[in-house]
């Protein structure tokens, strides 16, 4: 039973990784592709690599995203929408 779950997990993981590699237009699966899918799809952090101790930390797979601050025009539109929705 545990082997079935493991087999299904590996098949899904390889399927996601292959789609990612095909989307990038590459023909080789790299360790970073597997790490990316494990992080993005399965929310599994990756173990640090041995090269971290020698060369420092590698570049992050996904850089932290900066959320844009709403502009004044957006704030005014949102206030207008709230005002219209409140009216009976």
PDB file of N, CA, C and O in Angstrom:
ATOM      1  N   UNK A   1       0.827  -1.185   0.000  1.00  0.00           N
ATOM      2  CA  UNK A   1       0.000   0.000   0.000  1.00  0.00           C
ATOM      3  C   UNK A   1       0.880   1.260   0.000  1.00  0.00           C
ATOM      4  O   UNK A   1       0.620   2.202  -0.749  1.00  0.00           O
ATOM      5  N   UNK A   2       1.903   1.271   0.829  1.00  0.00           N
ATOM      6  CA  UNK A   2       2.812   2.411   0.856  1.00  0.00           C
ATOM      7  C   UNK A   2       3.542   2.554  -0.474  1.00  0.00           C
ATOM      8  O   UNK A   2       3.803   3.666  -0.933  1.00  0.00           O
ATOM      9  N   UNK A   3       3.863   1.433  -1.082  1.00  0.00           N
ATOM     10  CA  UNK A   3       4.527   1.466  -2.395  1.00  0.00           C
ATOM     11  C   UNK A   3       3.615   2.080  -3.451  1.00  0.00           C
ATOM     12  O   UNK A   3       4.085   2.785  -4.344  1.00  0.00           O
ATOM     13  N   UNK A   4       2.310   1.814  -3.351  1.00  0.00           N
ATOM     14  CA  UNK A   4       1.361   2.398  -4.304  1.00  0.00           C
ATOM     15  C   UNK A   4       1.329   3.923  -4.177  1.00  0.00           C
ATOM     16  O   UNK A   4       1.350   4.636  -5.180  1.00  0.00           O
ATOM     17  N   UNK A   5       1.280   4.418  -2.931  1.00  0.00           N
ATOM     18  CA  UNK A   5       1.277   5.862  -2.718  1.00  0.00           C
ATOM     19  C   UNK A   5       2.569   6.498  -3.228  1.00  0.00           C
ATOM     20  O   UNK A   5       2.554   7.552  -3.863  1.00  0.00           O
ATOM     21  N   UNK A   6       3.672   5.839  -2.937  1.00  0.00           N
ATOM     22  CA  UNK A   6       4.963   6.353  -3.385  1.00  0.00           C
ATOM     23  C   UNK A   6       5.043   6.372  -4.903  1.00  0.00           C
ATOM     24  O   UNK A   6       5.513   7.340  -5.500  1.00  0.00           O
ATOM     25  N   UNK A   7       4.581   5.298  -5.515  1.00  0.00           N
ATOM     26  CA  UNK A   7       4.605   5.207  -6.971  1.00  0.00           C
ATOM     27  C   UNK A   7       3.738   6.303  -7.595  1.00  0.00           C
ATOM     28  O   UNK A   7       4.138   6.929  -8.577  1.00  0.00           O
ATOM     29  N   UNK A   8       2.559   6.533  -7.028  1.00  0.00           N
ATOM     30  CA  UNK A   8       1.662   7.572  -7.539  1.00  0.00           C
ATOM     31  C   UNK A   8       2.288   8.965  -7.368  1.00  0.00           C
ATOM     32  O   UNK A   8       2.208   9.800  -8.269  1.00  0.00           O
ATOM     33  N   UNK A   9       2.911   9.209  -6.202  1.00  0.00           N
ATOM     34  CA  UNK A   9       3.560  10.495  -5.950  1.00  0.00           C
ATOM     35  C   UNK A   9       4.683  10.752  -6.949  1.00  0.00           C
ATOM     36  O   UNK A   9       4.792  11.845  -7.504  1.00  0.00           O
ATOM     37  N   UNK A  10       5.511   9.743  -7.173  1.00  0.00           N
ATOM     38  CA  UNK A  10       6.633   9.897  -8.103  1.00  0.00           C
ATOM     39  C   UNK A  10       6.124  10.130  -9.520  1.00  0.00           C
ATOM     40  O   UNK A  10       6.671  10.961 -10.245  1.00  0.00           O
ATOM     41  N   UNK A  11       5.085   9.406  -9.920  1.00  0.00           N
ATOM     42  CA  UNK A  11       4.527   9.593 -11.263  1.00  0.00           C
ATOM     43  C   UNK A  11       3.982  11.012 -11.447  1.00  0.00           C
ATOM     44  O   UNK A  11       4.212  11.636 -12.483  1.00  0.00           O
ATOM     45  N   UNK A  12       3.260  11.519 -10.443  1.00  0.00           N
ATOM     46  CA  UNK A  12       2.727  12.881 -10.530  1.00  0.00           C
ATOM     47  C   UNK A  12       3.851  13.912 -10.542  1.00  0.00           C
ATOM     48  O   UNK A  12       3.799  14.893 -11.284  1.00  0.00           O
ATOM     49  N   UNK A  13       4.864  13.683  -9.714  1.00  0.00           N
ATOM     50  CA  UNK A  13       6.001  14.600  -9.660  1.00  0.00           C
ATOM     51  C   UNK A  13       6.714  14.662 -11.003  1.00  0.00           C
ATOM     52  O   UNK A  13       7.011  15.747 -11.502  1.00  0.00           O
ATOM     53  N   UNK A  14       6.986  13.514 -11.580  1.00  0.00           N
ATOM     54  CA  UNK A  14       7.670  13.467 -12.876  1.00  0.00           C
ATOM     55  C   UNK A  14       6.802  14.113 -13.954  1.00  0.00           C
ATOM     56  O   UNK A  14       7.316  14.798 -14.838  1.00  0.00           O
ATOM     57  N   UNK A  15       5.502  13.899 -13.882  1.00  0.00           N
ATOM     58  CA  UNK A  15       4.596  14.509 -14.857  1.00  0.00           C
ATOM     59  C   UNK A  15       4.655  16.038 -14.776  1.00  0.00           C
ATOM     60  O   UNK A  15       4.754  16.711 -15.803  1.00  0.00           O
ATOM     61  N   UNK A  16       4.593  16.587 -13.554  1.00  0.00           N
ATOM     62  CA  UNK A  16       4.671  18.039 -13.377  1.00  0.00           C
ATOM     63  C   UNK A  16       6.019  18.580 -13.853  1.00  0.00           C
ATOM     64  O   UNK A  16       6.085  19.620 -14.509  1.00  0.00           O
ATOM     65  N   UNK A  17       7.085  17.868 -13.517  1.00  0.00           N
ATOM     66  CA  UNK A  17       8.423  18.324 -13.908  1.00  0.00           C
ATOM     67  C   UNK A  17       8.568  18.299 -15.427  1.00  0.00           C
ATOM     68  O   UNK A  17       9.138  19.222 -16.009  1.00  0.00           O
ATOM     69  N   UNK A  18       8.060  17.257 -16.070  1.00  0.00           N
ATOM     70  CA  UNK A  18       8.150  17.173 -17.533  1.00  0.00           C
ATOM     71  C   UNK A  18       7.376  18.309 -18.200  1.00  0.00           C
ATOM     72  O   UNK A  18       7.830  18.868 -19.199  1.00  0.00           O
ATOM     73  N   UNK A  19       6.207  18.650 -17.651  1.00  0.00           N
ATOM     74  CA  UNK A  19       5.444  19.776 -18.198  1.00  0.00           C
ATOM     75  C   UNK A  19       6.224  21.080 -18.054  1.00  0.00           C
ATOM     76  O   UNK A  19       6.231  21.913 -18.960  1.00  0.00           O
ATOM     77  N   UNK A  20       6.880  21.248 -16.905  1.00  0.00           N
ATOM     78  CA  UNK A  20       7.677  22.449 -16.680  1.00  0.00           C
ATOM     79  C   UNK A  20       8.839  22.529 -17.659  1.00  0.00           C
ATOM     80  O   UNK A  20       9.095  23.583 -18.241  1.00  0.00           O
ATOM     81  N   UNK A  21       9.540  21.419 -17.838  1.00  0.00           N
ATOM     82  CA  UNK A  21      10.694  21.393 -18.738  1.00  0.00           C
ATOM     83  C   UNK A  21      10.249  21.655 -20.174  1.00  0.00           C
ATOM     84  O   UNK A  21      10.911  22.383 -20.914  1.00  0.00           O
ATOM     85  N   UNK A  22       9.128  21.059 -20.559  1.00  0.00           N
ATOM     86  CA  UNK A  22       8.611  21.267 -21.916  1.00  0.00           C
ATOM     87  C   UNK A  22       8.197  22.729 -22.107  1.00  0.00           C
ATOM     88  O   UNK A  22       8.419  23.308 -23.170  1.00  0.00           O
ATOM     89  N   UNK A  23       7.598  23.318 -21.074  1.00  0.00           N
ATOM     90  CA  UNK A  23       7.181  24.717 -21.149  1.00  0.00           C
ATOM     91  C   UNK A  23       8.386  25.640 -21.325  1.00  0.00           C
ATOM     92  O   UNK A  23       8.308  26.633 -22.048  1.00  0.00           O
ATOM     93  N   UNK A  24       9.489  25.316 -20.671  1.00  0.00           N
ATOM     94  CA  UNK A  24      10.704  26.115 -20.792  1.00  0.00           C
ATOM     95  C   UNK A  24      11.410  25.896 -22.116  1.00  0.00           C
ATOM     96  O   UNK A  24      12.311  26.656 -22.471  1.00  0.00           O
ATOM     97  N   UNK A  25      11.009  24.861 -22.854  1.00  0.00           N
ATOM     98  CA  UNK A  25      11.651  24.584 -24.133  1.00  0.00           C
ATOM     99  C   UNK A  25      12.958  23.845 -23.981  1.00  0.00           C
ATOM    100  O   UNK A  25      13.811  23.900 -24.868  1.00  0.00           O
ATOM    101  N   UNK A  26      13.127  23.161 -22.879  1.00  0.00           N
ATOM    102  CA  UNK A  26      14.352  22.422 -22.623  1.00  0.00           C
ATOM    103  C   UNK A  26      14.084  20.931 -22.824  1.00  0.00           C
ATOM    104  O   UNK A  26      12.929  20.511 -22.894  1.00  0.00           O
ATOM    105  N   UNK A  27      15.137  20.141 -22.914  1.00  0.00           N
ATOM    106  CA  UNK A  27      14.982  18.704 -23.112  1.00  0.00           C
ATOM    107  C   UNK A  27      15.564  17.899 -21.959  1.00  0.00           C
ATOM    108  O   UNK A  27      15.540  16.669 -21.988  1.00  0.00           O
ATOM    109  N   UNK A  28      16.082  18.576 -20.951  1.00  0.00           N
ATOM    110  CA  UNK A  28      16.698  17.890 -19.819  1.00  0.00           C
ATOM    111  C   UNK A  28      16.027  18.305 -18.518  1.00  0.00           C
ATOM    112  O   UNK A  28      15.697  19.473 -18.316  1.00  0.00           O
ATOM    113  N   UNK A  29      15.833  17.335 -17.650  1.00  0.00           N
ATOM    114  CA  UNK A  29      15.312  17.613 -16.319  1.00  0.00           C
ATOM    115  C   UNK A  29      16.500  17.916 -15.415  1.00  0.00           C
ATOM    116  O   UNK A  29      17.465  17.153 -15.364  1.00  0.00           O
ATOM    117  N   UNK A  30      16.422  19.029 -14.709  1.00  0.00           N
ATOM    118  CA  UNK A  30      17.480  19.419 -13.787  1.00  0.00           C
ATOM    119  C   UNK A  30      16.954  19.339 -12.358  1.00  0.00           C
ATOM    120  O   UNK A  30      15.745  19.324 -12.128  1.00  0.00           O
ATOM    121  N   UNK A  31      17.871  19.287 -11.415  1.00  0.00           N
ATOM    122  CA  UNK A  31      17.490  19.203 -10.003  1.00  0.00           C
ATOM    123  C   UNK A  31      16.661  20.414  -9.592  1.00  0.00           C
ATOM    124  O   UNK A  31      15.750  20.300  -8.772  1.00  0.00           O
ATOM    125  N   UNK A  32      16.976  21.564 -10.159  1.00  0.00           N
ATOM    126  CA  UNK A  32      16.219  22.776  -9.824  1.00  0.00           C
ATOM    127  C   UNK A  32      14.760  22.671 -10.277  1.00  0.00           C
ATOM    128  O   UNK A  32      13.873  23.235  -9.637  1.00  0.00           O
ATOM    129  N   UNK A  33      14.507  21.953 -11.375  1.00  0.00           N
ATOM    130  CA  UNK A  33      13.131  21.750 -11.831  1.00  0.00           C
ATOM    131  C   UNK A  33      12.345  20.949 -10.802  1.00  0.00           C
ATOM    132  O   UNK A  33      11.207  21.284 -10.474  1.00  0.00           O
ATOM    133  N   UNK A  34      12.962  19.893 -10.303  1.00  0.00           N
ATOM    134  CA  UNK A  34      12.300  19.055  -9.298  1.00  0.00           C
ATOM    135  C   UNK A  34      12.083  19.859  -8.019  1.00  0.00           C
ATOM    136  O   UNK A  34      11.014  19.778  -7.414  1.00  0.00           O
ATOM    137  N   UNK A  35      13.077  20.629  -7.603  1.00  0.00           N
ATOM    138  CA  UNK A  35      12.935  21.463  -6.409  1.00  0.00           C
ATOM    139  C   UNK A  35      11.805  22.474  -6.582  1.00  0.00           C
ATOM    140  O   UNK A  35      11.030  22.715  -5.655  1.00  0.00           O
ATOM    141  N   UNK A  36      11.717  23.060  -7.767  1.00  0.00           N
ATOM    142  CA  UNK A  36      10.673  24.051  -8.034  1.00  0.00           C
ATOM    143  C   UNK A  36       9.286  23.429  -7.910  1.00  0.00           C
ATOM    144  O   UNK A  36       8.399  24.007  -7.282  1.00  0.00           O
ATOM    145  N   UNK A  37       9.096  22.249  -8.506  1.00  0.00           N
ATOM    146  CA  UNK A  37       7.791  21.583  -8.446  1.00  0.00           C
ATOM    147  C   UNK A  37       7.478  21.160  -7.016  1.00  0.00           C
ATOM    148  O   UNK A  37       6.345  21.323  -6.562  1.00  0.00           O
ATOM    149  N   UNK A  38       8.454  20.625  -6.303  1.00  0.00           N
ATOM    150  CA  UNK A  38       8.218  20.230  -4.915  1.00  0.00           C
ATOM    151  C   UNK A  38       7.816  21.433  -4.071  1.00  0.00           C
ATOM    152  O   UNK A  38       6.948  21.322  -3.205  1.00  0.00           O
ATOM    153  N   UNK A  39       8.436  22.570  -4.315  1.00  0.00           N
ATOM    154  CA  UNK A  39       8.115  23.771  -3.552  1.00  0.00           C
ATOM    155  C   UNK A  39       6.768  24.351  -3.960  1.00  0.00           C
ATOM    156  O   UNK A  39       5.958  24.699  -3.101  1.00  0.00           O
ATOM    157  N   UNK A  40       6.524  24.457  -5.246  1.00  0.00           N
ATOM    158  CA  UNK A  40       5.324  25.131  -5.739  1.00  0.00           C
ATOM    159  C   UNK A  40       4.067  24.269  -5.601  1.00  0.00           C
ATOM    160  O   UNK A  40       3.045  24.740  -5.102  1.00  0.00           O
ATOM    161  N   UNK A  41       4.137  23.030  -6.034  1.00  0.00           N
ATOM    162  CA  UNK A  41       2.946  22.178  -6.078  1.00  0.00           C
ATOM    163  C   UNK A  41       2.693  21.486  -4.743  1.00  0.00           C
ATOM    164  O   UNK A  41       1.562  21.450  -4.258  1.00  0.00           O
ATOM    165  N   UNK A  42       3.749  20.938  -4.154  1.00  0.00           N
ATOM    166  CA  UNK A  42       3.588  20.116  -2.961  1.00  0.00           C
ATOM    167  C   UNK A  42       3.957  20.842  -1.672  1.00  0.00           C
ATOM    168  O   UNK A  42       3.835  20.267  -0.590  1.00  0.00           O
ATOM    169  N   UNK A  43       4.401  22.084  -1.764  1.00  0.00           N
ATOM    170  CA  UNK A  43       4.784  22.888  -0.595  1.00  0.00           C
ATOM    171  C   UNK A  43       5.810  22.169   0.276  1.00  0.00           C
ATOM    172  O   UNK A  43       5.747  22.223   1.504  1.00  0.00           O
ATOM    173  N   UNK A  44       6.752  21.499  -0.375  1.00  0.00           N
ATOM    174  CA  UNK A  44       7.806  20.767   0.330  1.00  0.00           C
ATOM    175  C   UNK A  44       9.119  21.523   0.169  1.00  0.00           C
ATOM    176  O   UNK A  44       9.609  21.671  -0.950  1.00  0.00           O
ATOM    177  N   UNK A  45       9.694  22.003   1.265  1.00  0.00           N
ATOM    178  CA  UNK A  45      10.979  22.698   1.138  1.00  0.00           C
ATOM    179  C   UNK A  45      12.074  21.722   0.742  1.00  0.00           C
ATOM    180  O   UNK A  45      12.026  20.543   1.092  1.00  0.00           O
ATOM    181  N   UNK A  46      13.046  22.214   0.020  1.00  0.00           N
ATOM    182  CA  UNK A  46      14.137  21.347  -0.416  1.00  0.00           C
ATOM    183  C   UNK A  46      15.264  21.384   0.608  1.00  0.00           C
ATOM    184  O   UNK A  46      15.448  22.371   1.320  1.00  0.00           O
ATOM    185  N   UNK A  47      16.002  20.303   0.665  1.00  0.00           N
ATOM    186  CA  UNK A  47      17.140  20.216   1.575  1.00  0.00           C
ATOM    187  C   UNK A  47      18.281  21.054   1.021  1.00  0.00           C
ATOM    188  O   UNK A  47      18.441  21.148  -0.196  1.00  0.00           O
ATOM    189  N   UNK A  48      19.075  21.664   1.890  1.00  0.00           N
ATOM    190  CA  UNK A  48      20.206  22.446   1.382  1.00  0.00           C
ATOM    191  C   UNK A  48      21.226  21.556   0.696  1.00  0.00           C
ATOM    192  O   UNK A  48      21.427  20.404   1.081  1.00  0.00           O
ATOM    193  N   UNK A  49      21.856  22.099  -0.312  1.00  0.00           N
ATOM    194  CA  UNK A  49      22.848  21.338  -1.064  1.00  0.00           C
ATOM    195  C   UNK A  49      24.202  21.427  -0.375  1.00  0.00           C
ATOM    196  O   UNK A  49      24.431  22.309   0.454  1.00  0.00           O
ATOM    197  N   UNK A  50      25.088  20.515  -0.721  1.00  0.00           N
ATOM    198  CA  UNK A  50      26.427  20.510  -0.135  1.00  0.00           C
ATOM    199  C   UNK A  50      27.219  21.736  -0.568  1.00  0.00           C
ATOM    200  O   UNK A  50      28.090  22.200   0.168  1.00  0.00           O
ATOM    201  N   UNK A  51      26.930  22.265  -1.751  1.00  0.00           N
ATOM    202  CA  UNK A  51      27.680  23.419  -2.244  1.00  0.00           C
ATOM    203  C   UNK A  51      27.389  24.681  -1.444  1.00  0.00           C
ATOM    204  O   UNK A  51      28.121  25.665  -1.550  1.00  0.00           O
ATOM    205  N   UNK A  52      26.329  24.662  -0.647  1.00  0.00           N
ATOM    206  CA  UNK A  52      25.991  25.828   0.162  1.00  0.00           C
ATOM    207  C   UNK A  52      27.116  26.129   1.139  1.00  0.00           C
ATOM    208  O   UNK A  52      27.443  27.290   1.383  1.00  0.00           O
ATOM    209  N   UNK A  53      27.704  25.085   1.695  1.00  0.00           N
ATOM    210  CA  UNK A  53      28.746  25.272   2.695  1.00  0.00           C
ATOM    211  C   UNK A  53      30.035  25.795   2.067  1.00  0.00           C
ATOM    212  O   UNK A  53      30.810  26.479   2.736  1.00  0.00           O
ATOM    213  N   UNK A  54      30.273  25.489   0.811  1.00  0.00           N
ATOM    214  CA  UNK A  54      31.513  25.879   0.155  1.00  0.00           C
ATOM    215  C   UNK A  54      31.381  27.227  -0.548  1.00  0.00           C
ATOM    216  O   UNK A  54      32.246  28.092  -0.411  1.00  0.00           O
ATOM    217  N   UNK A  55      30.305  27.399  -1.293  1.00  0.00           N
ATOM    218  CA  UNK A  55      30.166  28.571  -2.152  1.00  0.00           C
ATOM    219  C   UNK A  55      29.131  29.576  -1.671  1.00  0.00           C
ATOM    220  O   UNK A  55      28.922  30.591  -2.335  1.00  0.00           O
ATOM    221  N   UNK A  56      28.491  29.337  -0.572  1.00  0.00           N
ATOM    222  CA  UNK A  56      27.425  30.216  -0.119  1.00  0.00           C
ATOM    223  C   UNK A  56      26.087  29.722  -0.638  1.00  0.00           C
ATOM    224  O   UNK A  56      26.023  28.742  -1.381  1.00  0.00           O
ATOM    225  N   UNK A  57      25.048  30.384  -0.256  1.00  0.00           N
ATOM    226  CA  UNK A  57      23.701  29.950  -0.624  1.00  0.00           C
ATOM    227  C   UNK A  57      23.456  30.156  -2.113  1.00  0.00           C
ATOM    228  O   UNK A  57      23.864  31.174  -2.672  1.00  0.00           O
ATOM    229  N   UNK A  58      22.787  29.191  -2.766  1.00  0.00           N
ATOM    230  CA  UNK A  58      22.461  29.368  -4.180  1.00  0.00           C
ATOM    231  C   UNK A  58      21.354  30.401  -4.350  1.00  0.00           C
ATOM    232  O   UNK A  58      20.660  30.754  -3.397  1.00  0.00           O
ATOM    233  N   UNK A  59      21.207  30.866  -5.550  1.00  0.00           N
ATOM    234  CA  UNK A  59      20.139  31.821  -5.843  1.00  0.00           C
ATOM    235  C   UNK A  59      18.798  31.144  -5.598  1.00  0.00           C
ATOM    236  O   UNK A  59      18.643  29.961  -5.901  1.00  0.00           O
ATOM    237  N   UNK A  60      17.841  31.861  -5.065  1.00  0.00           N
ATOM    238  CA  UNK A  60      16.545  31.245  -4.807  1.00  0.00           C
ATOM    239  C   UNK A  60      15.886  30.794  -6.106  1.00  0.00           C
ATOM    240  O   UNK A  60      16.073  31.400  -7.161  1.00  0.00           O
ATOM    241  N   UNK A  61      15.118  29.725  -6.003  1.00  0.00           N
ATOM    242  CA  UNK A  61      14.426  29.200  -7.174  1.00  0.00           C
ATOM    243  C   UNK A  61      13.359  30.196  -7.617  1.00  0.00           C
ATOM    244  O   UNK A  61      13.245  30.515  -8.800  1.00  0.00           O
ATOM    245  N   UNK A  62      12.594  30.673  -6.667  1.00  0.00           N
ATOM    246  CA  UNK A  62      11.584  31.689  -6.949  1.00  0.00           C
ATOM    247  C   UNK A  62      11.919  32.922  -6.131  1.00  0.00           C
ATOM    248  O   UNK A  62      11.861  32.862  -4.902  1.00  0.00           O
ATOM    249  N   UNK A  63      12.258  34.007  -6.740  1.00  0.00           N
ATOM    250  CA  UNK A  63      12.546  35.205  -5.950  1.00  0.00           C
ATOM    251  C   UNK A  63      11.281  35.673  -5.237  1.00  0.00           C
ATOM    252  O   UNK A  63      10.171  35.476  -5.731  1.00  0.00           O
ATOM    253  N   UNK A  64      11.456  36.290  -4.081  1.00  0.00           N
ATOM    254  CA  UNK A  64      10.310  36.798  -3.340  1.00  0.00           C
ATOM    255  C   UNK A  64       9.587  37.831  -4.185  1.00  0.00           C
ATOM    256  O   UNK A  64      10.193  38.724  -4.778  1.00  0.00           O
ATOM    257  N   UNK A  65       8.290  37.680  -4.218  1.00  0.00           N
ATOM    258  CA  UNK A  65       7.498  38.605  -5.025  1.00  0.00           C
ATOM    259  C   UNK A  65       7.148  39.831  -4.203  1.00  0.00           C
ATOM    260  O   UNK A  65       6.795  39.731  -3.028  1.00  0.00           O
ATOM    261  N   UNK A  66       7.251  40.974  -4.831  1.00  0.00           N
ATOM    262  CA  UNK A  66       6.908  42.228  -4.180  1.00  0.00           C
ATOM    263  C   UNK A  66       5.514  42.607  -4.653  1.00  0.00           C
ATOM    264  O   UNK A  66       5.264  42.739  -5.852  1.00  0.00           O
ATOM    265  N   UNK A  67       4.612  42.779  -3.697  1.00  0.00           N
ATOM    266  CA  UNK A  67       3.256  43.153  -4.075  1.00  0.00           C
ATOM    267  C   UNK A  67       3.222  44.650  -4.348  1.00  0.00           C
ATOM    268  O   UNK A  67       3.705  45.439  -3.537  1.00  0.00           O
ATOM    269  N   UNK A  68       2.666  45.040  -5.468  1.00  0.00           N
ATOM    270  CA  UNK A  68       2.619  46.463  -5.804  1.00  0.00           C
ATOM    271  C   UNK A  68       1.662  47.212  -4.880  1.00  0.00           C
ATOM    272  O   UNK A  68       0.637  46.669  -4.467  1.00  0.00           O
ATOM    273  N   UNK A  69       1.994  48.439  -4.565  1.00  0.00           N
ATOM    274  CA  UNK A  69       1.145  49.277  -3.731  1.00  0.00           C
ATOM    275  C   UNK A  69       0.044  49.874  -4.605  1.00  0.00           C
ATOM    276  O   UNK A  69       0.296  50.275  -5.742  1.00  0.00           O
ATOM    277  N   UNK A  70      -1.179  49.931  -4.070  1.00  0.00           N
ATOM    278  CA  UNK A  70      -2.268  50.485  -4.877  1.00  0.00           C
ATOM    279  C   UNK A  70      -2.047  51.969  -5.164  1.00  0.00           C
ATOM    280  O   UNK A  70      -1.589  52.726  -4.308  1.00  0.00           O
ATOM    281  N   UNK A  71      -2.381  52.359  -6.381  1.00  0.00           N
ATOM    282  CA  UNK A  71      -2.226  53.756  -6.783  1.00  0.00           C
ATOM    283  C   UNK A  71      -3.413  54.568  -6.281  1.00  0.00           C
ATOM    284  O   UNK A  71      -4.413  54.018  -5.819  1.00  0.00           O
ATOM    285  N   UNK A  72      -3.284  55.862  -6.381  1.00  0.00           N
ATOM    286  CA  UNK A  72      -4.360  56.745  -5.935  1.00  0.00           C
ATOM    287  C   UNK A  72      -5.630  56.522  -6.763  1.00  0.00           C
ATOM    288  O   UNK A  72      -6.735  56.552  -6.222  1.00  0.00           O
ATOM    289  N   UNK A  73      -5.479  56.302  -8.058  1.00  0.00           N
ATOM    290  CA  UNK A  73      -6.643  56.055  -8.918  1.00  0.00           C
ATOM    291  C   UNK A  73      -7.360  54.776  -8.487  1.00  0.00           C
ATOM    292  O   UNK A  73      -8.590  54.726  -8.475  1.00  0.00           O
ATOM    293  N   UNK A  74      -6.596  53.750  -8.136  1.00  0.00           N
ATOM    294  CA  UNK A  74      -7.200  52.489  -7.691  1.00  0.00           C
ATOM    295  C   UNK A  74      -7.968  52.705  -6.385  1.00  0.00           C
ATOM    296  O   UNK A  74      -9.075  52.194  -6.216  1.00  0.00           O
ATOM    297  N   UNK A  75      -7.378  53.459  -5.476  1.00  0.00           N
ATOM    298  CA  UNK A  75      -8.044  53.727  -4.196  1.00  0.00           C
ATOM    299  C   UNK A  75      -9.360  54.466  -4.420  1.00  0.00           C
ATOM    300  O   UNK A  75     -10.364  54.161  -3.776  1.00  0.00           O
ATOM    301  N   UNK A  76      -9.355  55.440  -5.335  1.00  0.00           N
ATOM    302  CA  UNK A  76     -10.576  56.196  -5.619  1.00  0.00           C
ATOM    303  C   UNK A  76     -11.649  55.305  -6.237  1.00  0.00           C
ATOM    304  O   UNK A  76     -12.826  55.414  -5.894  1.00  0.00           O
ATOM    305  N   UNK A  77     -11.243  54.424  -7.147  1.00  0.00           N
ATOM    306  CA  UNK A  77     -12.211  53.496  -7.746  1.00  0.00           C
ATOM    307  C   UNK A  77     -12.814  52.582  -6.690  1.00  0.00           C
ATOM    308  O   UNK A  77     -14.020  52.335  -6.696  1.00  0.00           O
ATOM    309  N   UNK A  78     -11.986  52.082  -5.789  1.00  0.00           N
ATOM    310  CA  UNK A  78     -12.478  51.185  -4.750  1.00  0.00           C
ATOM    311  C   UNK A  78     -13.440  51.909  -3.812  1.00  0.00           C
ATOM    312  O   UNK A  78     -14.450  51.337  -3.402  1.00  0.00           O
ATOM    313  N   UNK A  79     -13.138  53.160  -3.468  1.00  0.00           N
ATOM    314  CA  UNK A  79     -14.050  53.941  -2.631  1.00  0.00           C
ATOM    315  C   UNK A  79     -15.388  54.158  -3.336  1.00  0.00           C
ATOM    316  O   UNK A  79     -16.443  54.073  -2.709  1.00  0.00           O
ATOM    317  N   UNK A  80     -15.343  54.438  -4.632  1.00  0.00           N
ATOM    318  CA  UNK A  80     -16.569  54.635  -5.396  1.00  0.00           C
ATOM    319  C   UNK A  80     -17.395  53.352  -5.434  1.00  0.00           C
ATOM    320  O   UNK A  80     -18.616  53.395  -5.287  1.00  0.00           O
ATOM    321  N   UNK A  81     -16.743  52.227  -5.627  1.00  0.00           N
ATOM    322  CA  UNK A  81     -17.451  50.942  -5.656  1.00  0.00           C
ATOM    323  C   UNK A  81     -18.100  50.672  -4.307  1.00  0.00           C
ATOM    324  O   UNK A  81     -19.259  50.262  -4.251  1.00  0.00           O
ATOM    325  N   UNK A  82     -17.370  50.897  -3.222  1.00  0.00           N
ATOM    326  CA  UNK A  82     -17.929  50.676  -1.882  1.00  0.00           C
ATOM    327  C   UNK A  82     -19.114  51.596  -1.631  1.00  0.00           C
ATOM    328  O   UNK A  82     -20.105  51.194  -1.022  1.00  0.00           O
ATOM    329  N   UNK A  83     -19.005  52.838  -2.104  1.00  0.00           N
ATOM    330  CA  UNK A  83     -20.078  53.807  -1.921  1.00  0.00           C
ATOM    331  C   UNK A  83     -21.328  53.369  -2.682  1.00  0.00           C
ATOM    332  O   UNK A  83     -22.436  53.456  -2.151  1.00  0.00           O
ATOM    333  N   UNK A  84     -21.161  52.900  -3.915  1.00  0.00           N
ATOM    334  CA  UNK A  84     -22.291  52.467  -4.738  1.00  0.00           C
ATOM    335  C   UNK A  84     -22.931  51.214  -4.146  1.00  0.00           C
ATOM    336  O   UNK A  84     -24.154  51.078  -4.158  1.00  0.00           O
ATOM    337  N   UNK A  85     -22.125  50.315  -3.638  1.00  0.00           N
ATOM    338  CA  UNK A  85     -22.652  49.069  -3.074  1.00  0.00           C
ATOM    339  C   UNK A  85     -23.438  49.345  -1.800  1.00  0.00           C
ATOM    340  O   UNK A  85     -24.430  48.665  -1.538  1.00  0.00           O
ATOM    341  N   UNK A  86     -23.025  50.323  -1.002  1.00  0.00           N
ATOM    342  CA  UNK A  86     -23.709  50.642   0.248  1.00  0.00           C
ATOM    343  C   UNK A  86     -25.083  51.252   0.023  1.00  0.00           C
ATOM    344  O   UNK A  86     -25.975  51.070   0.851  1.00  0.00           O
ATOM    345  N   UNK A  87     -25.278  51.980  -1.088  1.00  0.00           N
ATOM    346  CA  UNK A  87     -26.558  52.643  -1.344  1.00  0.00           C
ATOM    347  C   UNK A  87     -27.659  51.600  -1.503  1.00  0.00           C
ATOM    348  O   UNK A  87     -27.467  50.585  -2.172  1.00  0.00           O
ATOM    349  N   UNK A  88     -28.840  51.861  -0.871  1.00  0.00           N
ATOM    350  CA  UNK A  88     -29.965  50.904  -1.004  1.00  0.00           C
ATOM    351  C   UNK A  88     -30.673  51.002  -2.320  1.00  0.00           C
ATOM    352  O   UNK A  88     -31.628  50.265  -2.564  1.00  0.00           O
TER     353      UNK A  88
END
